[in-house]
Amino acid sequence: MTCPVLLRGFPGLRALGRLSPLPGLGGPSRRLQYVQGQSPEPRTREYFYYIDHQGQLFLDDTKVKNFITCFKDKQFLAFFFKRVQRNESGRYMDNFPYISPCGRETNYIRCDDRPVVFTHLLSDESLGAQHLSYCGGGVKLIVKFEPEKLVMLPENGRVYHPAPEKTGGVGLVKSSLAFELSPCFEFPVGSKTEPPICFHWQGKRHDLSNELLALI
């Protein structure tokens, strides 16, 4: 099986190494060295990626991470993110807690918060119910919007929503979208430290289960 989207022709996939602390989700920082495209065994390749809190995907050793340097091809993003799962490979598990396998290639992933970041709320009639789109994949990467399962953390204002189970079951809502949704949350009377108890959406009051708190 060969990965699509011509990554081998991407200039960032030449033999680049990294020797620096790796912050973020996945355990304590440590100094780690790797080479993009390294082959630990015959006919195998390993690549290393980073997902920021906006849901943008980068080669991990990209020095300047912004909209210009992130991956944008929707076909590639859909292929990559549909395969994201917890890293149980026995390699790089502390620093890269997720992988996206592709045949004999393994793409190791670390992230600022969660590997799934919801970026848009879609109301396309062709989709039926409303859906959340994630990580730049448009309609190729969606989950059904379940307002009663939203969670907001009062200490930082971050909002989360259920995500595919194999990715950990919870995804971060992009800050700009979370800002749009935030007026709809209702907090317990007199409390500034407890999570919201309900969410008002399209004329309906949704009692929040807050079941995702156990996963965050």
C-alpha positions in Angstrom: 0.0 0.0 0.0 1.3 3.4 -0.9 0.3 6.6 0.8 -1.4 9.1 -1.4 -0.8 12.8 -2.0 2.7 12.5 -3.1 4.4 13.1 0.2 7.6 11.6 -1.1 7.9 14.6 -3.4 7.2 17.1 -0.6 10.4 19.1 0.1 10.1 18.8 3.8 10.5 15.0 3.7 14.2 15.0 3.0 16.4 13.5 5.7 15.9 16.1 8.4 16.7 15.4 12.0 15.4 16.9 15.3 17.1 17.1 18.6 15.1 19.3 20.9 12.5 19.2 23.7 9.0 18.0 22.7 6.4 19.8 24.7 2.6 19.1 24.7 0.4 16.1 25.1 2.1 12.8 25.6 4.1 12.9 28.8 7.1 14.8 30.0 9.4 16.6 27.6 12.6 14.9 26.6 15.4 15.2 24.1 14.6 12.9 21.2 16.3 12.4 17.9 14.7 11.2 14.7 15.1 11.6 10.9 12.1 12.2 8.7 11.6 9.1 6.5 13.9 6.9 8.6 13.8 3.2 8.0 14.2 1.2 11.2 13.5 -2.0 9.4 13.7 -3.0 5.7 10.8 -1.6 3.6 9.5 0.6 6.4 9.4 4.3 6.8 8.7 6.7 9.7 7.5 10.3 9.6 6.7 12.7 12.4 3.9 15.3 12.6 2.5 17.9 14.8 -1.2 19.2 15.2 -1.7 22.6 16.7 -4.7 23.8 18.7 -6.2 25.2 15.4 -6.2 21.7 13.9 -3.4 22.5 11.5 -1.1 19.6 10.5 2.7 20.1 10.1 5.8 18.1 9.7 7.0 18.1 13.3 10.4 19.6 12.5 9.0 22.5 10.5 10.6 25.5 12.2 7.9 28.1 11.4 4.4 26.6 11.9 1.6 28.7 10.4 -1.1 28.6 7.7 1.5 28.8 5.0 3.5 25.8 6.1 0.6 23.5 7.2 -0.9 20.8 5.0 -4.0 21.9 3.2 -4.9 19.3 0.6 -8.3 17.9 1.7 -7.8 14.5 0.1 -4.5 14.0 2.0 -6.0 15.4 5.3 -9.0 13.1 5.1 -6.7 10.1 4.4 -4.4 11.0 7.2 -6.9 11.8 9.9 -9.3 8.9 9.2 -6.4 6.6 10.2 -5.4 8.5 13.4 -5.3 6.2 16.5 -3.6 5.8 19.8 0.1 4.9 19.5 0.5 1.4 20.8 3.4 0.5 18.6 6.0 0.5 21.3 7.9 3.3 19.5 7.9 7.0 20.5 4.8 6.4 22.6 5.7 9.0 25.2 6.4 11.9 22.8 4.1 10.9 19.9 1.0 9.4 21.6 -0.9 9.0 18.2 -0.1 7.5 14.9 -1.6 7.4 11.4 -0.5 4.1 9.8 -0.3 3.9 6.0 0.8 0.4 4.9 4.4 0.0 5.9 4.7 3.6 6.8 4.0 4.9 10.2 3.2 8.6 10.8 3.9 9.6 14.4 1.8 12.4 15.8 2.1 14.8 18.8 -0.4 17.6 19.4 -0.9 20.8 21.3 -4.1 19.4 22.9 -6.0 16.7 20.9 -5.5 15.1 17.5 -9.0 16.0 16.5 -9.8 19.8 16.4 -13.3 20.8 15.2 -13.0 23.8 13.0 -16.5 24.3 11.4 -20.1 23.7 12.2 -21.9 22.5 9.0 -25.6 23.0 8.4 -25.7 21.6 4.8 -29.1 20.1 4.2 -27.5 17.3 2.2 -25.9 16.1 5.4 -29.2 15.9 7.3 -28.4 16.9 10.9 -25.7 19.4 11.8 -22.2 18.2 11.8 -18.8 19.3 13.0 -15.9 19.3 10.5 -12.4 18.7 11.8 -8.8 19.3 10.9 -9.3 21.0 7.5 -11.0 18.0 5.9 -14.3 19.8 5.1 -17.2 17.3 4.6 -14.6 14.5 4.3 -14.0 14.7 8.0 -17.2 15.1 10.0 -19.0 13.9 13.1 -22.7 14.5 14.0 -23.1 17.6 16.2 -24.3 16.6 19.7 -24.8 19.8 21.7 -25.8 18.0 24.9 -22.3 16.4 25.0 -20.3 19.7 24.7 -18.0 20.4 27.6 -16.4 23.8 28.6 -13.6 23.9 31.0 -14.1 27.1 33.2 -10.4 27.4 34.0 -9.4 28.0 30.4 -12.6 28.3 28.4 -11.7 25.4 26.1 -14.6 23.5 24.6 -14.7 19.8 23.7 -17.0 17.5 21.8 -17.1 13.8 21.2 -14.6 12.6 18.5 -14.0 9.2 16.9 -13.3 6.6 19.6 -10.0 5.4 18.2 -8.6 9.0 18.5 -9.4 9.1 22.2 -13.1 9.9 22.0 -12.9 13.6 22.6 -11.9 16.5 20.3 -11.1 20.2 20.9 -13.3 22.9 19.4 -11.2 25.5 17.6 -11.0 28.7 19.7 -12.9 30.9 17.1 -15.7 28.4 16.9 -15.8 28.0 20.7 -16.1 31.8 21.0 -19.2 31.7 18.7 -20.7 29.0 20.8 -19.8 30.4 24.3 -22.9 32.7 24.7 -25.1 29.6 24.5 -23.7 28.0 27.7 -25.5 28.4 31.0 -23.5 28.1 34.2 -24.7 27.1 37.7 -26.1 30.1 39.5 -23.3 31.8 41.5 -20.5 29.5 40.4 -17.5 30.5 38.3 -15.6 27.3 38.8 -18.1 24.7 37.8 -18.7 23.6 34.1 -21.8 24.8 32.3 -25.0 22.8 33.1 -26.9 23.4 29.8 -26.5 24.7 26.3 -29.1 26.7 24.5 -29.2 26.0 20.8 -31.7 26.8 18.1 -34.5 27.5 20.6 -33.9 24.3 22.6 -32.3 23.8 26.0 -29.9 20.9 26.1 -28.9 19.6 29.6 -25.2 18.9 29.4 -24.1 15.4 30.4 -20.4 16.5 30.9 -19.5 12.9 30.4 -16.4 13.9 28.4 -14.8 15.3 31.6 -13.6 11.8 32.4 -11.6 11.8 29.2 -10.0 15.2 29.4 
